[in-house]
């Protein structure tokens, strides 16, 4: 590292650390890497997305930071996955062994060809008989078949290796996603929700929490089966995700329940959003693959609560949950408070 590089890295670190503290970012290696890259301004797309997050939330929620790290930095940096590394080492060793064997066979084949050509050159000089010439040719045919088999095997190994590498890349992506996202719905998971909500409550950012629950979900499972129940959850999750804007984040809270964090908005605005979401889901119709029947009458109930000064995450969840329960008690398919 040159003196200029050292000075630049030191300057970037001095910029990154205060920003992390300001935006309530935990001091982890991944977060250091994210914010160092941000102040270095070498990935404009990263800077734009992080600026949008700060603009919406006033801080950087952990799930947003982790996703930005995965999308823009982790793919360039280490992937500290022991099992993946072991699989890759096995794969490389197998391919290397196949290449080595094929190169050995090819070298032997090359020597055999040279020897055979030398024998054929003796045809004119020593007047070799037809039988002797045919013997040399037959040997060439046998050796060429063997090298063709060896080359085919190598090609097969390389093709298999390519497929396995693609699978490993997919597996790596899935492992990275598992820390943030729910596998069924692709929404942020409960772990991401807990981290984000705690950070926002500690920093006392203006925000509202919406809890939503699918009405009569047990009856869908009992009547149409659990696979259809999963289809309902996925369909509602897609509709929720499509409705999110202005920095609103959606999470699978658990089972058939969802949570949405609405940053920098009043209770009135958050309630209007919840009502529009309720109406959008009310229009859903989902096909039962077993019977080809279109199933409607899919609704959700929602509770909306605004963060109060000094309030904890648990208290905010509890208030939103009580409002959701009231919506259920009043007949479902509604938003509380009225």
PADREN-538978 format. One record per residue (C-alpha): residue number from 1; x, y, z; residue in three letters; chain. Coordinates in Angstrom, 2 decimals, always signed. Layout:
{num NUM, xx X, yy Y, zz Z, residu ALA, chaine A}
...
***
This chain:
{num 1, xx +0.00, yy +0.00, zz +0.00, residu UNK, chaine A}
{num 2, xx +1.37, yy +3.40, zz -1.00, residu UNK, chaine A}
{num 3, xx +1.28, yy +6.47, zz +1.22, residu UNK, chaine A}
{num 4, xx -1.54, yy +7.88, zz -0.91, residu UNK, chaine A}
{num 5, xx -3.57, yy +4.69, zz -0.50, residu UNK, chaine A}
{num 6, xx -3.04, yy +4.75, zz +3.25, residu UNK, chaine A}
{num 7, xx -4.09, yy +8.40, zz +3.50, residu UNK, chaine A}
{num 8, xx -7.19, yy +7.72, zz +1.39, residu UNK, chaine A}
{num 9, xx -8.24, yy +4.69, zz +3.44, residu UNK, chaine A}
{num 10, xx -7.71, yy +6.60, zz +6.69, residu UNK, chaine A}
{num 11, xx -9.76, yy +9.52, zz +5.42, residu UNK, chaine A}
{num 12, xx -12.57, yy +7.19, zz +4.33, residu UNK, chaine A}
{num 13, xx -12.61, yy +5.46, zz +7.69, residu UNK, chaine A}
{num 14, xx -12.81, yy +8.81, zz +9.49, residu UNK, chaine A}
{num 15, xx -15.85, yy +9.66, zz +7.37, residu UNK, chaine A}
{num 16, xx -17.51, yy +6.24, zz +7.63, residu UNK, chaine A}
{num 17, xx -17.40, yy +5.77, zz +11.44, residu UNK, chaine A}
{num 18, xx -19.26, yy +9.00, zz +12.35, residu UNK, chaine A}
{num 19, xx -21.89, yy +8.23, zz +9.69, residu UNK, chaine A}
{num 20, xx -22.40, yy +4.76, zz +11.16, residu UNK, chaine A}
{num 21, xx -22.86, yy +6.25, zz +14.63, residu UNK, chaine A}
{num 22, xx -25.23, yy +8.90, zz +13.32, residu UNK, chaine A}
{num 23, xx -27.43, yy +6.36, zz +11.56, residu UNK, chaine A}
{num 24, xx -27.42, yy +3.80, zz +14.40, residu UNK, chaine A}
{num 25, xx -25.39, yy +1.20, zz +12.49, residu UNK, chaine A}
{num 26, xx -23.80, yy -1.65, zz +14.46, residu UNK, chaine A}
{num 27, xx -20.00, yy -1.87, zz +14.33, residu UNK, chaine A}
{num 28, xx -19.67, yy -5.13, zz +12.36, residu UNK, chaine A}
{num 29, xx -17.13, yy -5.94, zz +9.61, residu UNK, chaine A}
{num 30, xx -19.90, yy -6.04, zz +7.00, residu UNK, chaine A}
{num 31, xx -21.21, yy -2.64, zz +8.06, residu UNK, chaine A}
{num 32, xx -17.71, yy -1.15, zz +8.03, residu UNK, chaine A}
{num 33, xx -17.26, yy -2.48, zz +4.50, residu UNK, chaine A}
{num 34, xx -20.64, yy -1.08, zz +3.44, residu UNK, chaine A}
{num 35, xx -20.06, yy +2.43, zz +4.79, residu UNK, chaine A}
{num 36, xx -16.41, yy +2.56, zz +3.72, residu UNK, chaine A}
{num 37, xx -17.56, yy +1.79, zz +0.18, residu UNK, chaine A}
{num 38, xx -20.29, yy +4.41, zz +0.52, residu UNK, chaine A}
{num 39, xx -17.91, yy +7.24, zz +1.46, residu UNK, chaine A}
{num 40, xx -15.42, yy +6.05, zz -1.17, residu UNK, chaine A}
{num 41, xx -18.23, yy +6.54, zz -3.75, residu UNK, chaine A}
{num 42, xx -17.00, yy +3.79, zz -6.06, residu UNK, chaine A}
{num 43, xx -20.43, yy +2.17, zz -6.53, residu UNK, chaine A}
{num 44, xx -22.90, yy +4.95, zz -7.43, residu UNK, chaine A}
{num 45, xx -25.88, yy +2.57, zz -7.36, residu UNK, chaine A}
{num 46, xx -25.05, yy +1.62, zz -3.76, residu UNK, chaine A}
{num 47, xx -24.87, yy +5.28, zz -2.78, residu UNK, chaine A}
{num 48, xx -28.22, yy +6.05, zz -4.42, residu UNK, chaine A}
{num 49, xx -29.95, yy +3.14, zz -2.69, residu UNK, chaine A}
{num 50, xx -28.41, yy +3.91, zz +0.71, residu UNK, chaine A}
{num 51, xx -29.34, yy +7.58, zz +0.36, residu UNK, chaine A}
{num 52, xx -32.94, yy +6.50, zz -0.34, residu UNK, chaine A}
{num 53, xx -32.97, yy +4.35, zz +2.81, residu UNK, chaine A}
{num 54, xx -31.67, yy +7.23, zz +4.94, residu UNK, chaine A}
{num 55, xx -34.15, yy +9.58, zz +3.28, residu UNK, chaine A}
{num 56, xx -37.07, yy +7.31, zz +4.16, residu UNK, chaine A}
{num 57, xx -36.05, yy +6.18, zz +7.64, residu UNK, chaine A}
{num 58, xx -33.64, yy +8.78, zz +8.97, residu UNK, chaine A}
{num 59, xx -31.39, yy +5.86, zz +9.98, residu UNK, chaine A}
{num 60, xx -30.21, yy +2.66, zz +8.31, residu UNK, chaine A}
{num 61, xx -32.32, yy -0.34, zz +9.47, residu UNK, chaine A}
{num 62, xx -30.19, yy -3.50, zz +9.84, residu UNK, chaine A}
{num 63, xx -32.09, yy -5.45, zz +7.15, residu UNK, chaine A}
{num 64, xx -31.59, yy -2.66, zz +4.61, residu UNK, chaine A}
{num 65, xx -27.87, yy -2.48, zz +5.40, residu UNK, chaine A}
{num 66, xx -27.48, yy -6.25, zz +5.16, residu UNK, chaine A}
{num 67, xx -29.31, yy -6.39, zz +1.84, residu UNK, chaine A}
{num 68, xx -27.18, yy -3.58, zz +0.40, residu UNK, chaine A}
{num 69, xx -24.05, yy -5.38, zz +1.57, residu UNK, chaine A}
{num 70, xx -25.20, yy -8.63, zz -0.04, residu UNK, chaine A}
{num 71, xx -26.21, yy -6.94, zz -3.29, residu UNK, chaine A}
{num 72, xx -23.17, yy -4.73, zz -3.81, residu UNK, chaine A}
{num 73, xx -20.26, yy -5.94, zz -1.70, residu UNK, chaine A}
{num 74, xx -20.55, yy -9.56, zz -0.60, residu UNK, chaine A}
{num 75, xx -20.47, yy -10.80, zz -4.20, residu UNK, chaine A}
{num 76, xx -17.07, yy -9.12, zz -4.52, residu UNK, chaine A}
{num 77, xx -15.71, yy -10.11, zz -1.15, residu UNK, chaine A}
{num 78, xx -15.38, yy -13.28, zz +0.88, residu UNK, chaine A}
{num 79, xx -18.13, yy -15.86, zz +1.14, residu UNK, chaine A}
{num 80, xx -17.26, yy -17.41, zz +4.45, residu UNK, chaine A}
{num 81, xx -19.19, yy -20.65, zz +3.99, residu UNK, chaine A}
{num 82, xx -17.28, yy -23.72, zz +5.20, residu UNK, chaine A}
{num 83, xx -19.44, yy -26.28, zz +3.40, residu UNK, chaine A}
{num 84, xx -19.36, yy -24.40, zz +0.13, residu UNK, chaine A}
{num 85, xx -15.60, yy -24.07, zz +0.31, residu UNK, chaine A}
{num 86, xx -15.27, yy -27.82, zz +0.91, residu UNK, chaine A}
{num 87, xx -17.54, yy -28.61, zz -2.04, residu UNK, chaine A}
{num 88, xx -15.59, yy -26.30, zz -4.30, residu UNK, chaine A}
{num 89, xx -12.29, yy -27.88, zz -3.24, residu UNK, chaine A}
{num 90, xx -13.64, yy -31.35, zz -4.04, residu UNK, chaine A}
{num 91, xx -14.93, yy -30.12, zz -7.38, residu UNK, chaine A}
{num 92, xx -11.62, yy -28.51, zz -8.31, residu UNK, chaine A}
{num 93, xx -9.66, yy -31.62, zz -7.32, residu UNK, chaine A}
{num 94, xx -11.92, yy -33.85, zz -9.43, residu UNK, chaine A}
{num 95, xx -11.62, yy -31.65, zz -12.49, residu UNK, chaine A}
{num 96, xx -7.86, yy -31.24, zz -12.02, residu UNK, chaine A}
{num 97, xx -7.48, yy -35.00, zz -11.78, residu UNK, chaine A}
{num 98, xx -9.49, yy -35.51, zz -14.97, residu UNK, chaine A}
{num 99, xx -7.49, yy -32.85, zz -16.81, residu UNK, chaine A}
{num 100, xx -4.23, yy -34.39, zz -15.62, residu UNK, chaine A}
{num 101, xx -5.30, yy -37.88, zz -16.76, residu UNK, chaine A}
{num 102, xx -6.40, yy -36.56, zz -20.14, residu UNK, chaine A}
{num 103, xx -3.16, yy -34.61, zz -20.61, residu UNK, chaine A}
{num 104, xx -1.19, yy -37.75, zz -19.81, residu UNK, chaine A}
{num 105, xx -3.23, yy -39.76, zz -22.31, residu UNK, chaine A}
{num 106, xx -2.81, yy -37.02, zz -24.91, residu UNK, chaine A}
{num 107, xx +0.95, yy -36.93, zz -24.39, residu UNK, chaine A}
{num 108, xx +1.17, yy -40.69, zz -24.80, residu UNK, chaine A}
{num 109, xx -1.02, yy -40.52, zz -27.90, residu UNK, chaine A}
{num 110, xx +1.22, yy -37.83, zz -29.38, residu UNK, chaine A}
{num 111, xx +4.31, yy -39.98, zz -28.81, residu UNK, chaine A}
{num 112, xx +2.54, yy -42.97, zz -30.35, residu UNK, chaine A}
{num 113, xx +1.62, yy -40.95, zz -33.47, residu UNK, chaine A}
{num 114, xx +5.22, yy -39.80, zz -33.89, residu UNK, chaine A}
{num 115, xx +6.38, yy -43.39, zz -33.59, residu UNK, chaine A}
{num 116, xx +3.76, yy -44.60, zz -36.06, residu UNK, chaine A}
{num 117, xx +4.67, yy -41.95, zz -38.60, residu UNK, chaine A}
{num 118, xx +8.30, yy -42.95, zz -38.27, residu UNK, chaine A}
{num 119, xx +7.24, yy -46.53, zz -39.02, residu UNK, chaine A}
{num 120, xx +5.19, yy -45.41, zz -42.03, residu UNK, chaine A}
{num 121, xx +8.15, yy -43.43, zz -43.39, residu UNK, chaine A}
{num 122, xx +10.01, yy -46.73, zz -43.53, residu UNK, chaine A}
{num 123, xx +7.50, yy -48.03, zz -46.04, residu UNK, chaine A}
{num 124, xx +9.43, yy -46.61, zz -48.96, residu UNK, chaine A}
{num 125, xx +12.88, yy -46.95, zz -47.41, residu UNK, chaine A}
{num 126, xx +12.59, yy -50.55, zz -46.26, residu UNK, chaine A}
{num 127, xx +9.74, yy -51.78, zz -48.48, residu UNK, chaine A}
{num 128, xx +7.46, yy -52.75, zz -45.57, residu UNK, chaine A}
{num 129, xx +4.87, yy -55.38, zz -46.35, residu UNK, chaine A}
{num 130, xx +1.16, yy -54.57, zz -46.50, residu UNK, chaine A}
{num 131, xx +0.59, yy -56.55, zz -43.35, residu UNK, chaine A}
{num 132, xx +3.18, yy -54.50, zz -41.46, residu UNK, chaine A}
{num 133, xx +1.63, yy -51.25, zz -42.69, residu UNK, chaine A}
{num 134, xx -1.86, yy -52.39, zz -41.61, residu UNK, chaine A}
{num 135, xx -0.50, yy -53.27, zz -38.18, residu UNK, chaine A}
{num 136, xx +0.74, yy -49.70, zz -37.70, residu UNK, chaine A}
{num 137, xx -2.61, yy -48.30, zz -38.88, residu UNK, chaine A}
{num 138, xx -4.60, yy -50.62, zz -36.60, residu UNK, chaine A}
{num 139, xx -2.50, yy -49.44, zz -33.64, residu UNK, chaine A}
{num 140, xx -3.28, yy -45.82, zz -34.57, residu UNK, chaine A}
{num 141, xx -7.02, yy -46.59, zz -34.64, residu UNK, chaine A}
{num 142, xx -6.90, yy -48.26, zz -31.21, residu UNK, chaine A}
{num 143, xx -4.96, yy -45.40, zz -29.65, residu UNK, chaine A}
{num 144, xx -7.20, yy -42.75, zz -31.23, residu UNK, chaine A}
{num 145, xx -10.27, yy -44.46, zz -29.79, residu UNK, chaine A}
{num 146, xx -8.73, yy -44.41, zz -26.33, residu UNK, chaine A}
{num 147, xx -7.82, yy -40.73, zz -26.53, residu UNK, chaine A}
{num 148, xx -11.31, yy -39.93, zz -27.85, residu UNK, chaine A}
{num 149, xx -12.81, yy -41.73, zz -24.85, residu UNK, chaine A}
{num 150, xx -10.50, yy -39.85, zz -22.48, residu UNK, chaine A}
{num 151, xx -11.40, yy -36.50, zz -24.08, residu UNK, chaine A}
{num 152, xx -15.12, yy -37.28, zz -23.92, residu UNK, chaine A}
{num 153, xx -14.77, yy -38.14, zz -20.25, residu UNK, chaine A}
{num 154, xx -13.02, yy -34.83, zz -19.60, residu UNK, chaine A}
{num 155, xx -15.76, yy -32.94, zz -21.45, residu UNK, chaine A}
{num 156, xx -18.35, yy -34.77, zz -19.39, residu UNK, chaine A}
{num 157, xx -16.51, yy -33.90, zz -16.18, residu UNK, chaine A}
{num 158, xx -16.25, yy -30.25, zz -17.17, residu UNK, chaine A}
{num 159, xx -19.95, yy -30.13, zz -18.02, residu UNK, chaine A}
{num 160, xx -20.81, yy -31.70, zz -14.68, residu UNK, chaine A}
{num 161, xx -18.49, yy -29.26, zz -12.93, residu UNK, chaine A}
{num 162, xx -20.17, yy -26.32, zz -14.65, residu UNK, chaine A}
{num 163, xx -23.60, yy -27.51, zz -13.48, residu UNK, chaine A}
{num 164, xx -22.33, yy -28.04, zz -9.95, residu UNK, chaine A}
{num 165, xx -20.78, yy -24.58, zz -9.89, residu UNK, chaine A}
{num 166, xx -24.14, yy -23.09, zz -10.88, residu UNK, chaine A}
{num 167, xx -25.80, yy -25.05, zz -8.08, residu UNK, chaine A}
{num 168, xx -23.18, yy -23.83, zz -5.61, residu UNK, chaine A}
{num 169, xx -23.78, yy -20.24, zz -6.71, residu UNK, chaine A}
{num 170, xx -27.51, yy -20.70, zz -6.20, residu UNK, chaine A}
{num 171, xx -26.89, yy -22.31, zz -2.81, residu UNK, chaine A}
{num 172, xx -24.66, yy -19.41, zz -1.81, residu UNK, chaine A}
{num 173, xx -27.31, yy -16.91, zz -2.84, residu UNK, chaine A}
{num 174, xx -29.92, yy -18.82, zz -0.84, residu UNK, chaine A}
{num 175, xx -27.71, yy -18.95, zz +2.26, residu UNK, chaine A}
{num 176, xx -27.11, yy -15.20, zz +2.02, residu UNK, chaine A}
{num 177, xx -30.84, yy -14.58, zz +1.57, residu UNK, chaine A}
{num 178, xx -31.88, yy -16.85, zz +4.45, residu UNK, chaine A}
{num 179, xx -30.51, yy -14.38, zz +6.97, residu UNK, chaine A}
{num 180, xx -32.96, yy -11.73, zz +5.75, residu UNK, chaine A}
{num 181, xx -35.85, yy -13.27, zz +3.85, residu UNK, chaine A}
{num 182, xx -38.69, yy -15.68, zz +4.42, residu UNK, chaine A}
{num 183, xx -38.39, yy -18.67, zz +2.07, residu UNK, chaine A}
{num 184, xx -42.11, yy -18.99, zz +1.29, residu UNK, chaine A}
{num 185, xx -43.00, yy -15.36, zz +0.59, residu UNK, chaine A}
{num 186, xx -39.61, yy -13.73, zz -0.19, residu UNK, chaine A}
{num 187, xx -40.59, yy -10.95, zz +2.21, residu UNK, chaine A}
{num 188, xx -38.21, yy -9.91, zz +4.98, residu UNK, chaine A}
{num 189, xx -38.36, yy -12.47, zz +7.82, residu UNK, chaine A}
{num 190, xx -39.09, yy -12.07, zz +11.53, residu UNK, chaine A}
{num 191, xx -35.41, yy -11.77, zz +12.37, residu UNK, chaine A}
{num 192, xx -35.07, yy -8.83, zz +9.98, residu UNK, chaine A}
{num 193, xx -38.23, yy -7.27, zz +11.41, residu UNK, chaine A}
{num 194, xx -37.00, yy -7.47, zz +15.00, residu UNK, chaine A}
{num 195, xx -33.68, yy -5.86, zz +14.10, residu UNK, chaine A}
{num 196, xx -35.24, yy -3.06, zz +12.07, residu UNK, chaine A}
{num 197, xx -37.99, yy -2.23, zz +14.57, residu UNK, chaine A}
{num 198, xx -35.62, yy -2.16, zz +17.55, residu UNK, chaine A}
{num 199, xx -33.24, yy +0.14, zz +15.70, residu UNK, chaine A}
{num 200, xx -36.01, yy +2.53, zz +14.66, residu UNK, chaine A}
{num 201, xx -37.55, yy +2.61, zz +18.15, residu UNK, chaine A}
{num 202, xx -34.20, yy +3.28, zz +19.83, residu UNK, chaine A}
{num 203, xx -33.52, yy +6.14, zz +17.42, residu UNK, chaine A}
{num 204, xx -37.08, yy +7.45, zz +17.97, residu UNK, chaine A}
{num 205, xx -37.74, yy +7.89, zz +14.26, residu UNK, chaine A}
{num 206, xx -41.23, yy +8.90, zz +13.19, residu UNK, chaine A}
{num 207, xx -42.93, yy +5.71, zz +12.01, residu UNK, chaine A}
{num 208, xx -46.03, yy +3.51, zz +12.15, residu UNK, chaine A}
{num 209, xx -46.40, yy -0.24, zz +12.46, residu UNK, chaine A}
{num 210, xx -49.09, yy -2.24, zz +10.65, residu UNK, chaine A}
{num 211, xx -49.88, yy -5.81, zz +11.66, residu UNK, chaine A}
{num 212, xx -52.07, yy -7.80, zz +9.25, residu UNK, chaine A}
{num 213, xx -53.59, yy -11.26, zz +9.61, residu UNK, chaine A}
{num 214, xx -55.36, yy -13.41, zz +7.00, residu UNK, chaine A}
{num 215, xx -59.02, yy -13.89, zz +7.95, residu UNK, chaine A}
{num 216, xx -60.34, yy -17.46, zz +8.42, residu UNK, chaine A}
{num 217, xx -57.00, yy -18.89, zz +7.31, residu UNK, chaine A}
{num 218, xx -57.53, yy -22.18, zz +9.16, residu UNK, chaine A}
{num 219, xx -60.66, yy -22.82, zz +7.11, residu UNK, chaine A}
{num 220, xx -58.65, yy -22.49, zz +3.89, residu UNK, chaine A}
{num 221, xx -56.23, yy -25.14, zz +5.13, residu UNK, chaine A}
{num 222, xx -59.01, yy -27.43, zz +6.35, residu UNK, chaine A}
{num 223, xx -61.12, yy -27.09, zz +3.19, residu UNK, chaine A}
{num 224, xx -58.52, yy -26.92, zz +0.43, residu UNK, chaine A}
{num 225, xx -55.36, yy -28.31, zz +2.02, residu UNK, chaine A}
{num 226, xx -52.10, yy -26.83, zz +3.27, residu UNK, chaine A}
{num 227, xx -50.62, yy -26.38, zz -0.22, residu UNK, chaine A}
{num 228, xx -53.49, yy -24.07, zz -1.08, residu UNK, chaine A}
{num 229, xx -52.95, yy -22.30, zz +2.24, residu UNK, chaine A}
{num 230, xx -49.33, yy -21.67, zz +1.22, residu UNK, chaine A}
{num 231, xx -50.58, yy -20.36, zz -2.13, residu UNK, chaine A}
{num 232, xx -52.85, yy -17.90, zz -0.32, residu UNK, chaine A}
{num 233, xx -49.96, yy -16.67, zz +1.84, residu UNK, chaine A}
{num 234, xx -47.73, yy -16.20, zz -1.22, residu UNK, chaine A}
{num 235, xx -50.43, yy -14.40, zz -3.19, residu UNK, chaine A}
{num 236, xx -51.13, yy -11.96, zz -0.35, residu UNK, chaine A}
{num 237, xx -47.39, yy -11.43, zz +0.18, residu UNK, chaine A}
{num 238, xx -47.01, yy -10.52, zz -3.51, residu UNK, chaine A}
{num 239, xx -49.90, yy -8.08, zz -3.30, residu UNK, chaine A}
{num 240, xx -48.42, yy -6.52, zz -0.16, residu UNK, chaine A}
{num 241, xx -44.98, yy -6.22, zz -1.76, residu UNK, chaine A}
{num 242, xx -46.43, yy -4.57, zz -4.87, residu UNK, chaine A}
{num 243, xx -48.24, yy -2.07, zz -2.67, residu UNK, chaine A}
{num 244, xx -45.11, yy -0.99, zz -0.77, residu UNK, chaine A}
{num 245, xx -43.70, yy +2.40, zz -1.74, residu UNK, chaine A}
{num 246, xx -41.98, yy +5.40, zz -0.16, residu UNK, chaine A}
{num 247, xx -39.66, yy +3.13, zz +1.82, residu UNK, chaine A}
{num 248, xx -42.36, yy +0.91, zz +3.35, residu UNK, chaine A}
{num 249, xx -40.93, yy -2.50, zz +4.26, residu UNK, chaine A}
{num 250, xx -43.02, yy -5.66, zz +4.48, residu UNK, chaine A}
{num 251, xx -42.19, yy -8.68, zz +6.67, residu UNK, chaine A}
{num 252, xx -43.64, yy -12.10, zz +7.30, residu UNK, chaine A}
{num 253, xx -44.32, yy -11.77, zz +11.02, residu UNK, chaine A}
{num 254, xx -45.23, yy -15.42, zz +11.49, residu UNK, chaine A}
{num 255, xx -47.68, yy -17.99, zz +10.10, residu UNK, chaine A}
{num 256, xx -50.43, yy -16.10, zz +8.28, residu UNK, chaine A}
{num 257, xx -49.48, yy -12.76, zz +9.85, residu UNK, chaine A}
{num 258, xx -47.57, yy -9.90, zz +8.21, residu UNK, chaine A}
{num 259, xx -45.96, yy -6.70, zz +9.48, residu UNK, chaine A}
{num 260, xx -45.27, yy -3.46, zz +7.65, residu UNK, chaine A}
{num 261, xx -43.05, yy -0.63, zz +8.85, residu UNK, chaine A}
{num 262, xx -44.22, yy +2.71, zz +7.45, residu UNK, chaine A}
{num 263, xx -41.42, yy +5.26, zz +7.93, residu UNK, chaine A}
{num 264, xx -41.82, yy +8.98, zz +8.41, residu UNK, chaine A}
{num 265, xx -45.63, yy +8.95, zz +8.16, residu UNK, chaine A}
{num 266, xx -48.46, yy +9.89, zz +10.53, residu UNK, chaine A}
{num 267, xx -51.07, yy +7.47, zz +11.84, residu UNK, chaine A}
{num 268, xx -53.63, yy +8.93, zz +9.44, residu UNK, chaine A}
{num 269, xx -51.45, yy +8.31, zz +6.36, residu UNK, chaine A}
{num 270, xx -50.45, yy +4.82, zz +7.53, residu UNK, chaine A}
{num 271, xx -54.10, yy +3.95, zz +8.14, residu UNK, chaine A}
{num 272, xx -55.02, yy +5.14, zz +4.63, residu UNK, chaine A}
{num 273, xx -52.28, yy +2.89, zz +3.23, residu UNK, chaine A}
{num 274, xx -53.59, yy -0.05, zz +5.28, residu UNK, chaine A}
{num 275, xx -57.11, yy +0.55, zz +3.96, residu UNK, chaine A}
{num 276, xx -55.93, yy +0.61, zz +0.35, residu UNK, chaine A}
{num 277, xx -54.03, yy -2.63, zz +1.01, residu UNK, chaine A}
{num 278, xx -57.15, yy -4.23, zz +2.52, residu UNK, chaine A}
{num 279, xx -59.19, yy -3.32, zz -0.57, residu UNK, chaine A}
{num 280, xx -56.52, yy -4.66, zz -2.94, residu UNK, chaine A}
{num 281, xx -56.41, yy -8.04, zz -1.18, residu UNK, chaine A}
{num 282, xx -60.22, yy -8.20, zz -1.01, residu UNK, chaine A}
{num 283, xx -60.18, yy -8.40, zz -4.83, residu UNK, chaine A}
{num 284, xx -57.89, yy -11.44, zz -4.89, residu UNK, chaine A}
{num 285, xx -59.06, yy -14.65, zz -6.51, residu UNK, chaine A}
{num 286, xx -56.83, yy -17.71, zz -6.33, residu UNK, chaine A}
{num 287, xx -57.12, yy -20.90, zz -8.38, residu UNK, chaine A}
{num 288, xx -57.24, yy -24.24, zz -6.56, residu UNK, chaine A}
{num 289, xx -54.99, yy -26.43, zz -8.73, residu UNK, chaine A}
{num 290, xx -56.67, yy -29.62, zz -7.59, residu UNK, chaine A}
{num 291, xx -60.16, yy -28.63, zz -8.75, residu UNK, chaine A}
{num 292, xx -59.38, yy -25.63, zz -11.05, residu UNK, chaine A}
{num 293, xx -61.89, yy -23.68, zz -8.93, residu UNK, chaine A}
{num 294, xx -61.32, yy -19.94, zz -8.43, residu UNK, chaine A}
{num 295, xx -61.43, yy -19.18, zz -4.71, residu UNK, chaine A}
{num 296, xx -62.38, yy -15.67, zz -3.63, residu UNK, chaine A}
{num 297, xx -63.51, yy -14.10, zz -0.36, residu UNK, chaine A}
{num 298, xx -59.87, yy -13.74, zz +0.76, residu UNK, chaine A}
{num 299, xx -59.52, yy -10.89, zz +3.24, residu UNK, chaine A}
{num 300, xx -57.22, yy -9.56, zz +5.92, residu UNK, chaine A}
{num 301, xx -57.65, yy -7.61, zz +9.14, residu UNK, chaine A}
{num 302, xx -55.17, yy -4.91, zz +10.11, residu UNK, chaine A}
{num 303, xx -54.08, yy -2.96, zz +13.18, residu UNK, chaine A}
{num 304, xx -52.12, yy +0.29, zz +12.86, residu UNK, chaine A}
{num 305, xx -50.11, yy +1.97, zz +15.64, residu UNK, chaine A}
{num 306, xx -47.84, yy +5.02, zz +15.63, residu UNK, chaine A}
{num 307, xx -44.59, yy +5.03, zz +17.60, residu UNK, chaine A}
{num 308, xx -44.79, yy +7.23, zz +20.71, residu UNK, chaine A}
{num 309, xx -41.79, yy +9.07, zz +22.22, residu UNK, chaine A}
{num 310, xx -39.72, yy +6.72, zz +24.36, residu UNK, chaine A}
{num 311, xx -41.82, yy +3.68, zz +23.40, residu UNK, chaine A}
{num 312, xx -40.19, yy +0.25, zz +23.12, residu UNK, chaine A}
{num 313, xx -40.53, yy -2.10, zz +20.17, residu UNK, chaine A}
{num 314, xx -42.48, yy -4.61, zz +22.31, residu UNK, chaine A}
{num 315, xx -44.94, yy -1.94, zz +23.39, residu UNK, chaine A}
{num 316, xx -45.54, yy -0.81, zz +19.81, residu UNK, chaine A}
{num 317, xx -46.09, yy -4.41, zz +18.67, residu UNK, chaine A}
{num 318, xx -48.46, yy -5.00, zz +21.56, residu UNK, chaine A}
{num 319, xx -50.58, yy -1.94, zz +20.70, residu UNK, chaine A}
{num 320, xx -50.75, yy -2.86, zz +17.01, residu UNK, chaine A}
{num 321, xx -51.64, yy -6.45, zz +17.91, residu UNK, chaine A}
{num 322, xx -54.49, yy -5.33, zz +20.18, residu UNK, chaine A}
{num 323, xx -55.90, yy -3.18, zz +17.36, residu UNK, chaine A}
{num 324, xx -55.64, yy -6.16, zz +15.01, residu UNK, chaine A}
{num 325, xx -57.55, yy -8.27, zz +17.56, residu UNK, chaine A}
{num 326, xx -60.24, yy -5.59, zz +17.73, residu UNK, chaine A}
{num 327, xx -60.57, yy -5.70, zz +13.94, residu UNK, chaine A}
{num 328, xx -61.12, yy -9.46, zz +14.18, residu UNK, chaine A}
{num 329, xx -63.68, yy -9.06, zz +16.97, residu UNK, chaine A}
{num 330, xx -65.64, yy -6.47, zz +14.97, residu UNK, chaine A}
{num 331, xx -66.13, yy -8.84, zz +12.05, residu UNK, chaine A}
{num 332, xx -62.78, yy -9.01, zz +10.21, residu UNK, chaine A}
{num 333, xx -61.82, yy -7.47, zz +6.85, residu UNK, chaine A}
{num 334, xx -61.26, yy -4.06, zz +8.41, residu UNK, chaine A}
{num 335, xx -58.59, yy -1.66, zz +9.65, residu UNK, chaine A}
{num 336, xx -58.31, yy -0.46, zz +13.24, residu UNK, chaine A}
{num 337, xx -58.38, yy +2.15, zz +14.62, residu UNK, chaine A}
{num 338, xx -61.48, yy +3.41, zz +12.86, residu UNK, chaine A}
***
